[in-house]
Amino acid sequence: MSDPGKTYRTKEEVDKYRETNDCLHHLEELILKHKIISEKELRDIEKEVNKEVSDALNEALSST
């Protein structure tokens, strides 16, 4: 979605769109619905990914 909700869409419109069209949210629901992994495992993966992204960002910022 190109509009982050700060120009012509209301916060409610952006939130509704994200609830119904967010592919990551949809994938998470499918994973949990089909019991591919547990919610705890999913949250652990999410934490690990967030840490990797944060570490990469910090490295990029410090190398400039």
N, C-alpha and C positions, 0 to 999 in steps of 0.2 A: 504494500500500500504506500503510495507516494506521499500522501498527505498525513503527517504525523498528528493531525488533530488540532493544529494551531492556526490553520488558515480559514478554510470554509466549511469544515465538518465539525459538528459538535462532539464533545467527548463521548456522549452516549452513542452516537453513530459509529465512532471508531471502535468503542468497546464491543458493540453488537457485531460489527464486521469481524473483529478478531475472534469472538466467540464462535461464529459460524463458519469462518473461512480460513482460520489459522491452521496451516498444514501440520505444524509441529504439535499443536494441541490435538488435532485429529489423530495423528500417529500415536500419541501418548494414550489416547482413549482406546485405540485398537489394541495396542500392546497389553494394556491392563484387562480389557474385555476378554481377550483370548489367552490370558494368563501366560504370556510369553516370559515375562519376568515380573517380580513383585514390585509394588509401589516403592518400597524401600530401595530395591536395586535400581529402579529408575531414578530416584532422587540422588543416589550415590553417583550414578553416571553423570547426572546433571551437575552436581558439585564438582566432579573431576573435570568436566568440560569447561565449566566456568573458571576454574583455577588455571587450566591450560591457556584459555583466552586471555585471562588477566596477566599471566606470566609473559605471554607473547607480546601483549600491549606494553607492559612495563619495559621489556627488553627493547622493543622498537623505539619507545620514547627516550630511553637512556642512550641509545646508539646515535642519536642525532646531534 
